[in-house]
């Protein structure tokens, strides 16, 4: 039986800068996912149908509901927490 044990990263502070980065990464991973689906022949459809290759999330990130965006945000935040919990830092370089 599967018994998930995600990294407990709730204690790590996510700065406002990382919050902005989280949104940018969320949009990017949605675009990567969407490109992959489109390349596989999927199209937009009002309901997800694996046989017909339709999915209602095949829209720009800005058109997703907040609930749908939260799926991506949660994945990104947990990834950032994992990075931080392993002792890494995330810094923005000045260009």
N, C-alpha and C positions, 0 to 999 in steps of 0.2 A: 504494500500500500504506500502510495506517495505521501510523504510528510514534509512539505516545504519548510525550509529554514532560511529565510532571507536575512541579509546582514541588517542588524539593528542600527540604523543610522539616524534615527530621529533626534539624537542629541547634537548633531552637527548643524551649526548655523549656516543657513544659505543666505548669502549677502544679496542686496538688491541687484548688484552687477550679475551675480550668478542666476538670479531670477530672470533677468532679461536674456541671458545666454540660454537658459532652460527653454524659453519660448522660441528662440531662434532655432535651437536644436530640434525641438518638437516639430516645428514647421518643416525643417529639412528632412527628418526621418519620415514624416508623412509623404513628402514629395518622393523620397527614395522608394517607399512602399508603393505609392501610386504609379511611379514609372515602371516598377517591376510588374505590377498587375497589368498595366496597359500593354507592356511588351509581351505578356503572356496571353493577350487576347481578351482580357476582362474589359467590361464596359460598365458605365453607370446604369443602375437599375434601382427602382424604388425599394426592392428587397434584395438581400443577399441570397444568391442562388448559385451554389457551387457547380451544378450541372450546366447552367446557362452562362456561367462566368459573369454574373452581374453583382454589383455591390454599390449601395447608396453612399458609401464614403469616398467614392472616386470623384471627388470635387476638390477645389483648392482648399487649403487649410483654413483660410478665412471664412469659408462657408460651412465648416463643421459646427455642430452645436458645442456649447461649452463642455457638456458631458463627454462628447467624443474627443475634444481636445484634451480633456483631463486624462484620458487613457494614455495619450502620448506623453503628457507632462509627467505623469506618475512614473513611467518608465525612465524618463530622462532624470528626474529627481533621484530615483533610487540608484541610478548609475553614478550620478555625482556623489551621492552619499557613500557609495561603495569605494569610489576613488579616494574621497577624504578619509574614510575609515581605515584605509590601507596606508595612510601617511603621506599621500600625495597632496600637492597644492595646485590650485588652478589660479593663474594670474593672467591679467590682460597686459600685454606688452604695449608700450607707447610707440606708435609709429610716426 
